């Protein structure tokens, strides 16, 4: 028996795919939503081949109508949303703030913040109207939502905003039995991460040094994996008393980041 309907927006990215597959294994009926139709259908077939329940719906997060249309379609097909995962996001190094293009800053805010805001509006409206009135919304943030990262003011600003949005929604809807949380992972090697590093290489040696030193800052000695994030998401879904929680999973980075930076270890 299905545990409920789970919408994974950004379900074709490395983290989104891992979340979709992990929750399908836990008996959720998963809707994978993204712009990449072929990849989305491929993921759905992977889930079905493992005896999971899944479907794909296209969505362009740069288009407000497309986002609202997605949620209308989900409601039409399933009549409810028990879990919503907002996993889509983009990143592109922009250089130092004085030199950063405003267009790049705006593009990242549009996807990482505005699209999530619109998605949450629709998710909350569905959850408030369903019986029983209950739901979980989980946003994928970042450790850079509570810290700074040189040459990435746009990405850091977007994740700070996302954490603020998450906490505010949690307070507004706690009494409605709707929990709103976020997972804030450290560096996770995905296609987006690799693309970001390639773009950053154009900024020269300074950015290269940031990337080179990054793994050394994790006490466990490795990057995280998309599956690590998926397990954290599953934990938050099962934790009924958690709302407004920003669950950091970063291999110990935040436990002693100041000391690590100071010592260079």
N, C-alpha and C positions, 0 to 999 in steps of 0.2 A: 504494500500500500504506500502511495506517495505521501511524504511528509508535508508537501505543500508546493506551491508554485514559486519558482525562483527565477528572477530576471537578472541576467548578467550583462550589463552594458559594457562594451569593450571586451567582449568575450572571445575575440580572436587574437588579442595580444597575449604575450607570454604569461602574465599574471592572470588575466581574465580567463584564458583557456584552462589553466590549472585549477582555478576556482570552479569553473563550470564542470569539469570532469570530476573533481573531488566531491562536489555536492550531489552530482548525479549518482556517484557511488554510495552516497548516504541517503539515497531514495527520494531526492527532490526531483520534481519535474522541472527541467531547466529550459529556459528560453535564452539562447545566445543571440545577442544583438550587437551589430557592428556594421561598418561600411563594406568590409571585404566579404562579398557574398560567397565566393568559392571557398575561402578559408573557413567561413562560418559553417557551410554545409559539410565540409570535411570533418570539422570538430563534432558536429551533430552525428555524423556516421560513426565516428570513433566511440562516442558515448553509447549509441544504440548497439554497436557490436559488442560492447561490454554489458549489455542488457540494461542500460539506463534509458531514461525517458528524456528526450530533448527535441527541440525544434529551433529553427533559425528565423530571425526577422531582421531585415536591413534597417539601418538608421545612420543618418548623417548628422553628427553632433555639432556641426557648424551651422545647422539649419534648425531654427526653433520649431517650425512646422513639422519637420521630420521627427523630432524628439516627441512632440505631443501626439503625433500620429502613431508612433511606436506604442506608446502606452495605451492609446485607444484600442489598438489592435490586440494587445495583450489582454485587455479587459474583455474585449469581444470574444476572444477565444477561450479564456480561462475563468473570467468572472471575478478574479481576485489576484493579488500579489502578496504572498506571505513573506518573501525575502527579496530585497532589491540590492544588487551589488553595483555600485558605480565605480568601475575599474578602468575606464578609458582615461588617457592622459597623454600629453605630448611634452617634449622637452627639447630645447635647442640652446646651446651656449650662445651668449650674445656679447661677450666681452665685458669690460668694465662699464659701470652704469653711465658714466659720462659719454661713452661711445655707443651705447646700445641703441639699436633701432626701435622706435616706438611701435612700429608695425609688428615686430617679433613679440614684444611684450604683450600687445593686445591679442595677438593670435593665440598665445598660450593661455591668457586669462579667459578667452572665449571658450576654449575646450575644457580647461582644467577647473574652471569656477562657474562660469555662466551656464554651460551645458549641464553641469551637475545640479545647479540651482533649479533649472527648468525641470530636469528629471525628477528631482526631489518633490517639486510641486505636484507633479502628476502622480508620483508614487504615494505621497501622503494623502492625496484626495481619494485614491482608490482604497487605501488601507482604512481611512476614516469611514468609508461607506460600506465596507464588507462586514459580514457576520461569520464568525466572531470578529469584533474590531480588535485587530492585533497585527503586528508586523515588525519586521526588522529591516532597517536600511543601514548598509555598511559601505562607507566610502574608502577608497584606497588613497591614502595620503602619502607621507614620506617623512623620514627623519629630518629632511630639510624644511619641514613645516614648523620646526621649532628651533632651527639653527640657520646659519648662513653658509653659502657655498660660493666661493669666488667665481666670477664670470657667469653666474646663473641667477641673477636677481629676479628674472622673470619667473623661472620655475619655483624658486623659494617663495616668492610673493604669492604665487598661486596656491601653493600647498599650505602656507600660513592661513590664507583666506579659507581654504577648504576645511581646515580644522576649526576655524571660528564658526563657519556655517554648520558644521556637524554638531558642535557643542550647543549652539543656539537652538537648532531644531530639536535636540534632545530635551532641552528644558521646556520648549513649547509643547511637546507632544508626549511627555512622560506620563501624564495623567490619562492619556488615551490608549495606554498599553502598546505604544509604538516606540521601539528603541532605535536610537540613531547613534552609531558608533563609527570609528575609523580604525583601520590598520595602518601603521606608519612604519613601513619597512626601510631597512638600510639598502645598500646597493644590491640589486638583483640583476644578474646578467640576462637581458632579454634583447629582442631585436631593437627596441627603442633605445636601450642603453648603448648598444653598439653604434647605432646611428648617431646618438648624441656625442659619443667619443670621436667618431669620424668628423663630425662637424666641428667639435672643439679643437681638433688637431690643427684646423686652419687658423686658430688663434695663436698658435705658436708654442714656445717652450713652457710658458707659465702654466697654461692649461694642461699640457702634457705632464707636468710635475704633479699637478693635483690628481690626475688619473692614476699615475704611477704609484703615488703614496697611499691611495685609498684603501687597498686591501690590508695594509699594515696597521690601519686604525681599528680593525675588528679583532678583539681579543681571542675569538674562537679560531682565527686564522684563515677564514674563508668568506667569500661572498655568500649571501643567502640564495635560496632558490624559489621559483614560483610556487612550488609545493609547500614551502615553509609559510608563505603568505596564505595559501588556501587553507591550511590547518588552523591558522589564526582566525580566519574568517569563520570557519566551522565552530570554533570555540565561542566566538561572540554570539553566534546564532543560538547556541545551546544555553547560553548564560542569560537567563531571564531577568536577572537583577542588574544587568549591565546596560547603562545608557549614558551617552556623553563620554564614553570610554575611548581614549586614543591608545590603542594597543601597539606599543613599540616592539618590533622584532628586528634586532640589529646586531646580533652576535656580540652583545656587550658594549657596543660603541658608546651609547649614551651613559653607561655606568661610570665611565671615566674618561670621557672625550677630552676634557681640559688637560688632564694629566698626560694623556697620550700625545696630544698636540705639543705640549710643553717639552716632553722628553724625546719626541720623534720616534717612539717605539711603535 
